[in-house]
C-alpha cells in the first residue's frame, strides 16, 4: 500500500488542517487506486448543516473517511488501520477503485 497526495506541499497540509478536510489523497494497493476524502467530524457537521439548510439534503462524498484531525499523520494512521481491517477490499468488491498500470504495491 502506498499513500500519495496530489498536492503534497506544506501549504496544502496547513490548509487541510485549518479547513478540516483533505480531498487529494490517493491510496495505491496492488494495481488499484482509491481516492479518499478525509474529513474531521466537525467539518462534516458544518457541511451537513449548511447543505441541509440550503438544499434540504446532504450528499456524502464517496470514500469518506472521518479522521481526528486533517494532518498527514492522522490521515495516514487511519488509512493504515483501515487497510489492516480490509476496508479497501470492501471498496474493491463494490467496484470502487480504478485499475492502475503503474506498479504493484503491497
MARZAFI-962872 format. One line per field, with one value per residue: x, y, z of N, C-alpha, C, O, CB in turn; residue in three letters. Coordinates in steps of 0.001 Angstrom, whole numbers, plus 524288, in hexadecimal, padded with zeros to 5 digits. Glycine has a CB too. Layout:
// MARZAFI-962872
n.X	c(X:...)
n.Y	c(Y:...)
n.Z	c(Z:...)
ca.X	c(X:...)
ca.Y	c(Y:...)
ca.Z	c(Z:...)
c.X	c(X:...)
c.Y	c(Y:...)
c.Z	c(Z:...)
o.X	c(X:...)
o.Y	c(Y:...)
o.Z	c(Z:...)
cb.X	c(X:...)
cb.Y	c(Y:...)
cb.Z	c(Z:...)
resn	c(Ala:...)
//
This chain:
// MARZAFI-962872
n.X	c(8034C:801D8:80194:7FDF5:7FE7D:7F844:7FAB1:804AF:80915:80E43:80797:7FE06:7FC0B:7FB4B:7F257:7EB05:7EAC0:7E697:7DD0C:7D866:7D760:7DBAA:7DD25:7E377:7E7F3:7EDB8:7ED3B:7F510:7F41D:7F87B:7F730:7EDA6:7E72D:7E2DB:7DB2A:7DAF0:7D342:7D5E8:7D10B:7CE32:7C5E7:7C13A:7C1CD:7BBB2:7B1F0:7B02C:7AFA0:7A6F8:79ED1:79EA8:79C25:79286:78C6E:78D02:78A58:783F6:78729:7920F:79CFD:7A581:7B34B:7BA0B:7C0EA:7C34D:7CA8D:7CB17:7D2E3:7DB0E:7E0D7:7E4A1:7EEF1:7FA62:7FEF2:7F6BE:7EF67:7F504:7F703:7ECDC:7E9CE:7F0E9:7ED6C:7E355:7E621:7EA79:7E163:7DC52:7D64D:7D7A5:7D6B5:7CC2B:7C891:7CC79:7C6A6:7BCFB:7BE80:7C3C2:7CEF7:7D8C5:7DF07:7ECE5:7F847:80206:8092F:80B44:806DE:8086E)
n.Y	c(7FB65:808B0:815E5:8219F:82F5B:83874:842E3:84511:84C75:85561:85DCD:859CB:8523C:858A0:85E7A:85653:852ED:85BD6:85CE6:85379:84AC8:84220:83FD7:83B89:831BD:825FB:8188B:80E2C:8011E:7F53F:7F687:7FB91:807B2:81072:81B25:82302:82A14:83158:835BB:83DC0:83BA0:844BA:84B54:84563:84606:850DE:851EF:84B88:850C9:85A66:85752:8523C:85A89:8611C:85AA9:85294:84874:83FAB:83C28:83201:8313E:82892:81D68:82150:8241B:82548:82CB8:82F70:838B9:8410D:83F5E:83A64:83246:82E77:82BB2:8240E:81C57:8193D:81560:80D1A:806B4:80474:7FEE8:7F5DE:7F1EF:7EE8D:7F57E:7F9DB:7F13E:7EF76:7F861:7F64E:7ED76:7F1E5:7F6FA:80045:807D4:8093A:801FC:8018F:80340:80501:800FF:7F596:7F5CC:7F2BE)
n.Z	c(80000:7FCEC:8003F:7FAA1:7F7CE:7F015:7F02A:7F62C:7FE2F:807DF:80943:80592:80D35:81619:81372:812FC:81D60:8222A:81CF3:81EE2:8189E:80E4C:8010B:7F97C:7F96B:7F5E0:7F60C:7F34E:7F03B:7ED0D:7E1C1:7E159:7E2D9:7EC56:7EF0C:7F9D3:802A2:80CDE:818CD:823DC:82F0C:83270:82982:822B5:827B3:826B0:81BB2:819D0:81F4C:819DA:80F7E:810EB:81437:80B55:80290:805CF:8069B:80878:8019E:80225:80158:7F8AC:7FD7A:8076F:812BD:82006:827FF:83340:832E9:82834:82584:81F08:8249A:82B1B:82373:81DB7:82567:8277E:81D9F:81C96:824C4:82102:81823:81CAC:820DD:8183A:81263:80863:801EC:802AD:7FD92:7F39D:7F104:7EF59:7E650:7E6A7:7E4AB:7DBF9:7D1C6:7D118:7C9DA:7CD53:7D5D5:7DDB3:7EA3A:7F7CA)
ca.X	c(80000:804A9:7FE1F:80008:7FB66:7F8E8:7FD22:807B2:80C37:80D36:80307:7F962:7FAFF:7F982:7ECEA:7E7D4:7EA1E:7E316:7D7DC:7D637:7D6BB:7DF89:7DAAF:7E74F:7EAA3:7ED45:7EF80:7F656:7F482:7F8A8:7F506:7E8CC:7E7CD:7DE32:7DB33:7D8BF:7D1D4:7D67D:7CE9A:7CD53:7C055:7BF79:7C0F2:7B73E:7AD42:7AF74:7ADC9:7A1B1:79B2D:79E53:79958:78D10:789EC:78CA6:78828:78049:78993:797C6:79F50:7AA6E:7B7A1:7BB77:7C5A2:7C45A:7CCFF:7CB0B:7D7D9:7DB45:7E287:7E5F4:7F49A:7FC23:7FFD9:7F1B3:7ED27:7F7EE:7F632:7E788:7E9CA:7F3B5:7E9DE:7DF39:7E886:7EAC6:7DC04:7DA72:7D2A5:7D84D:7D48D:7C687:7C7C5:7CD8E:7C236:7B896:7BFF8:7C650:7D4A0:7D9DE:7E3DD:7F17A:7FC67:806F8:80C86:808A8:80818:806E3)
ca.Y	c(80000:80DA9:81A6A:8261F:8342B:83B1E:847EF:843B9:850F8:85737:8612E:85671:84FE7:85CE5:85F96:851CE:8530F:86027:85C02:84EB7:84685:841A7:83CD0:83A4D:82D08:82155:813E1:80A45:7FBDD:7F0F1:7F7D9:7FE94:80CE5:8122E:8209D:82362:82F40:83142:83A44:83D77:83B91:84A33:84D2C:84278:84866:855FD:8511E:84963:854EC:85E3B:85536:85153:85FB0:86341:8572B:84ED6:84343:83FAE:83818:83051:83058:82308:81BAE:824EB:821F1:82937:82C99:832D6:83DC1:84094:83F2D:835BB:82E25:82C3C:82942:81F50:81841:81759:81230:80841:80384:8029C:7FAE6:7F118:7F009:7ECFC:7F96A:7FAA0:7ECA0:7F063:7FC24:7F39B:7EA01:7F503:7F966:8054F:8073D:80873:7FF21:804C6:80040:80733:7FD3D:7F25C:7F731:7EEB0)
ca.Z	c(80000:7FCC0:800C5:7F7D9:7F7E7:7EB18:7F149:7FAD9:7FFC9:80D2B:808FD:80519:81257:8197C:8120A:81481:82312:8237B:81AAE:82124:814D4:80A1D:7FCE1:7F564:7FB3E:7F293:7F86B:7EF54:7F26C:7E93D:7DCA9:7E1D4:7E52F:7EF13:7F0BB:7FF0D:8048B:8128E:81B3B:8297B:8305C:832A6:8241C:820A7:829FB:82449:8165A:81A31:820D1:8159B:80AF7:8126D:81448:80609:7FE9F:80808:806E2:8089A:7FE60:8047F:7FDBF:7F83F:80049:80BC0:81769:8241F:82ADB:837D2:830D6:822A6:824BF:81C3D:82878:82C98:81EC9:81C60:82951:826A4:818D8:81DCF:827E7:81D78:814D3:81FDE:821A9:8130A:81066:802C1:7FF58:80261:7F95C:7EEB4:7F005:7ED85:7E15D:7E782:7E414:7D674:7D0BC:7D01B:7C757:7CF0B:7D873:7E19B:7EF96:7FB8E)
c.X	c(8037C:800A5:800C5:7FC53:7FC60:7FB8F:80020:80B65:80ADE:80858:7FE02:7F812:7F902:7F3C0:7E94F:7E6C4:7E631:7DD8B:7D546:7D526:7DB2D:7DD39:7DE6B:7EA68:7E984:7EFFA:7F030:7F719:7F435:7F5D4:7EFD6:7E9F7:7E299:7DEE4:7D854:7D7C1:7D1FA:7D448:7CE48:7C769:7BE28:7BE47:7BC3D:7B21F:7AC1C:7AD4C:7A829:79DC2:79A6D:79B13:793A8:78A0B:78908:789A3:7842B:78251:78F77:799C1:7A4BF:7AE83:7B8AD:7C089:7C723:7C693:7CD38:7CFED:7D797:7DCEC:7E453:7EBD5:7F5F8:7FCDB:7FABA:7EF2A:7EFDA:7F736:7F0B1:7E750:7EC93:7F049:7E590:7E144:7E8CA:7E569:7D961:7D633:7D2F1:7D68A:7CEA9:7C555:7C884:7C8F5:7BD7C:7B9DE:7C281:7CC2E:7D5CF:7DEE3:7E84A:7F5A2:801C4:80A90:8094E:80A7D:80662:80216)
c.Y	c(804DE:81216:81F0D:82ABE:836F2:84069:84759:8482B:8525C:85AA2:85DF2:853EC:85403:85E19:85B27:851DC:8574A:85F6D:85715:84A67:84687:83E12:83B59:83557:8288A:81CE1:80FDE:804FE:7F7EC:7F231:7FAB6:803B9:80E80:817E0:820D1:8291C:82EF4:83646:83979:83D75:8411F:84C50:84A74:844C5:84DB8:85579:84F25:84DB8:858ED:85C27:853FD:85679:861BC:85FD3:85341:84943:843E8:83B18:836D5:82F86:82A76:821EC:81F64:821E3:8264B:8287E:83054:83856:83CDA:840F5:83A41:83131:82B6D:82959:8240F:81B03:81601:813C9:80CFB:80491:80140:7FE58:7F5B0:7EEAA:7EE6F:7F099:7F9DD:7F5E1:7ED34:7F44E:7F98B:7F01D:7ECF5:7F7ED:7FEB8:80470:805EE:80555:802E9:80151:801FF:80317:7FA13:7F3E3:7F2D1:7F036)
c.Z	c(80000:7FCE5:7FE25:7F882:7F2BE:7EBC6:7F66A:7FC52:80572:80D4B:808B9:80A5A:81629:81874:813AD:81A58:82496:82160:81CE3:81D42:810E6:805F8:7F877:7F6AD:7F77E:7F571:7F416:7F1FF:7EDF8:7E424:7DCCD:7E494:7E78B:7F0A2:7F5EB:80062:80A78:814D1:8211D:82A79:8307B:82D33:821B0:822AC:82783:81EC0:81648:81B50:81C74:81117:80C33:81231:80EB7:80237:800AE:8083C:8071D:8056D:8008B:8003E:7FD50:7FB38:804A7:81066:81B6D:82772:82F7C:83650:82B37:821B3:821BA:82004:829FF:8280B:81DAF:82070:828D0:821E5:819C8:82109:82471:819D9:817C3:820BB:81C86:810CC:80A76:7FFA4:7FEC1:7FE0B:7F40C:7ED3A:7EDFB:7E878:7E1EA:7E756:7DE76:7D5BA:7CF7E:7CDB5:7C911:7D161:7DC3B:7E6F6:7F32E:7FE72)
o.X	c(80778:7FCCC:80547:7F7B0:800DF:7FE5F:7FE3F:81028:806D9:8054E:7FA2D:7F37E:7F564:7F0AA:7E4FE:7E25D:7E2D8:7D9C7:7D07D:7D24E:7DE04:7DB86:7DCB2:7EEF3:7E508:7F47A:7EC6C:7FA4B:7F028:7F274:7EDD0:7ED3B:7DE7D:7E2B4:7D3E1:7DB03:7CE8C:7D57F:7CE1D:7C458:7B9C0:7BA3D:7B927:7AE65:7A79A:7A9A0:7A4FD:799D6:7960C:797A8:79049:785AB:784DF:786B3:7814F:77F81:79192:79853:7A828:7AD5D:7B83D:7C407:7CBC0:7C4B1:7CF4A:7D0F8:7D45D:7DAB3:7E568:7ED82:7F314:7FB85:7FA77:7ED0B:7ED41:7F6D6:7EFEF:7E4E7:7EAC7:7F043:7E449:7DE7A:7E77E:7E4EF:7D4C1:7D2EF:7CEEE:7D503:7CC6E:7C18A:7C584:7C785:7BA4B:7B6B2:7C352:7CE26:7D408:7E298:7E770:7F663:805AB:80E9A:80511:80F1B:80332:8003C)
o.Y	c(8051D:81203:82044:82A1A:837B3:8422F:848FB:847BC:850B8:85A66:85F34:85385:852F7:85EAB:85C1E:850EF:85669:8612C:85698:846B8:84A5C:839BE:83A0F:834D7:82774:81D61:80E57:80474:7F75C:7EF39:7FC28:8040C:80DFD:81948:81F0A:82C81:82C93:83A8C:83511:83F14:84211:84EC8:84CE8:84565:84EF1:85834:850DD:84E3C:85AA7:85EDF:854A5:856B2:863D3:861D2:850E0:845B8:8481C:8369E:83A37:82D69:827A9:8253A:8207A:81DAE:82A81:8243E:833E4:83C2B:8386E:842AD:8366A:82CC0:826A0:82516:8201B:81670:81153:80FA0:808E9:7FFD8:7FCA3:7FA9E:7F198:7E9E8:7ED1F:7EEEA:7FA35:7F671:7EBA0:7F3A7:7FA80:7EFD7:7EABB:7FAFE:8016A:800B2:801F3:805F7:806FE:7FCE2:800A7:801D9:7FBB6:7F35F:7EF8A:7ED44)
o.Z	c(802AE:7FA04:7FF49:7F99D:7F137:7E84C:7FA87:7FBC9:80782:81104:80B57:80BC6:81926:81C19:8158E:81C0B:827ED:823CE:81CC4:81E78:81046:80731:7F42A:7F52E:7F623:7F712:7F184:7F58D:7EB71:7E26F:7D8AF:7E817:7E51A:7F335:7F65E:7FF61:80CDB:812FB:82309:82724:82ECE:82C5E:81EF0:81FB3:8265F:81D47:8131A:81895:81B79:80F15:808D5:81037:80D82:7FEF9:7FDA2:809DC:80617:80675:800BC:7FC14:80132:7FB67:80576:811C4:81A5F:82972:82FA2:83831:829AA:81D89:821D7:81EC1:82A24:828B5:81CD2:81F02:8299F:82219:817F6:82020:824E3:818A1:81599:82144:81C7A:80DB2:807D5:7FB1E:7FACC:7FB2A:7F06B:7E8A5:7EB27:7E690:7DE04:7E9A0:7DC6F:7D8BA:7CD18:7CF6A:7C698:7CF16:7DDCD:7E834:7F1B0:801C4)
cb.X	c(7FC3F:80835:7FCDA:800DA:7FCDB:7F39F:7F8F2:80ACE:80B3F:811EB:8036A:7FA42:7FFF4:7FCDF:7EC71:7EA8B:7EF72:7E54F:7D846:7D157:7D174:7E4ED:7D62F:7EB15:7E8E8:7EFBC:7EBFD:7FB55:7F01C:7F64F:7F465:7E48C:7E9B2:7DD1A:7D899:7DC6C:7CC47:7DC4B:7C920:7D010:7BF6E:7C3A3:7C5DC:7B7A8:7ADE9:7B4A1:7B158:7A16C:79D1C:7A3CA:79C0C:78CB9:78D48:791FF:78C72:77B5C:787F6:799DE:79F9F:7A9AB:7BCA0:7BC10:7CA2E:7BF4C:7D298:7C5FB:7DC7A:7DF02:7E704:7E326:7F78F:80143:80280:7EE0E:7EDA1:7FDB4:7F715:7E3BC:7EC6D:7F8CF:7E779:7DD0B:7EE12:7ED4E:7D8C0:7D85A:7D3BE:7DDF9:7D5E2:7C465:7CB85:7D29F:7C0C1:7B6F3:7BB4F:7C49C:7D6D3:7DA41:7E319:7F37D:7FBF7:80605:8110B:809A6:80577:80B36)
cb.Y	c(7FFFC:80E0C:81BA0:824D9:837C4:83BCF:84C7B:83EA3:855BE:85A3C:864D2:8522C:84D49:861D9:8608A:84CAC:85409:86530:85B96:84FF8:846FD:83F7D:83FD2:83EE9:82B96:8223E:811B1:80BDC:7FAD9:7EC14:7F311:7FB70:81103:80EB7:8245C:820D6:8310A:83090:83B3E:84223:838DA:84DA1:84C35:83CA9:848FE:85900:84D41:8452A:857A5:85FB3:85053:84EE5:86398:86427:85447:84EF0:83FCF:83F6D:839D9:82B3A:8334C:82170:81B23:827E8:81FAC:828D5:82E0C:8309E:8403E:844CA:83F56:836D2:8306E:83084:82CEE:82090:81A6D:81BF2:8152D:80977:806C9:8072A:7FCA0:7F24B:7F441:7E77C:7FEB9:7FBD7:7E79D:7F265:800C9:7F05B:7E717:7F8DF:7F9E4:807D3:802F9:80DB6:7FB40:80772:800AD:80B77:7FFF4:7EC8C:7FC5F:7ED96)
cb.Z	c(804C9:7F7BD:806AA:7F1FD:7FCBA:7E871:7F19D:7F9F9:7FC14:80F50:8043F:800E8:81487:8189F:80C2A:812F4:825CF:8216A:814BB:823DF:811FA:80C35:7FAAE:7F4A4:800E5:7ECF9:7FCFE:7EC30:7F68B:7EB9D:7D998:7E4DD:7E10C:7F3EE:7EC88:8031D:80279:81428:818ED:82C62:835AD:8354B:820B7:82227:82FEB:82437:8137F:81E79:825C0:813AD:80901:81803:81768:803F2:7FC12:804FD:8021E:80E4F:7F882:807B0:7FF9A:7F271:7FC85:80D5C:8163C:82783:8273A:83BE4:83446:81F85:82A10:8194D:82D5D:82E91:81A01:81BCC:82EE6:825F5:8144A:820C6:82C66:81A3E:8130F:82524:8245B:81350:812E6:80181:80273:807B0:7F9F3:7EF22:7F4F4:7F1B9:7DE00:7ECD5:7E7C8:7D3A3:7CC34:7D532:7C181:7D2F6:7DB45:7E0A3:7F123:7FF62)
resn	c(Unk:Unk:Unk:Unk:Unk:Unk:Unk:Unk:Unk:Unk:Unk:Unk:Unk:Unk:Unk:Unk:Unk:Unk:Unk:Unk:Unk:Unk:Unk:Unk:Unk:Unk:Unk:Unk:Unk:Unk:Unk:Unk:Unk:Unk:Unk:Unk:Unk:Unk:Unk:Unk:Unk:Unk:Unk:Unk:Unk:Unk:Unk:Unk:Unk:Unk:Unk:Unk:Unk:Unk:Unk:Unk:Unk:Unk:Unk:Unk:Unk:Unk:Unk:Unk:Unk:Unk:Unk:Unk:Unk:Unk:Unk:Unk:Unk:Unk:Unk:Unk:Unk:Unk:Unk:Unk:Unk:Unk:Unk:Unk:Unk:Unk:Unk:Unk:Unk:Unk:Unk:Unk:Unk:Unk:Unk:Unk:Unk:Unk:Unk:Unk:Unk:Unk:Unk:Unk:Unk:Unk)
//
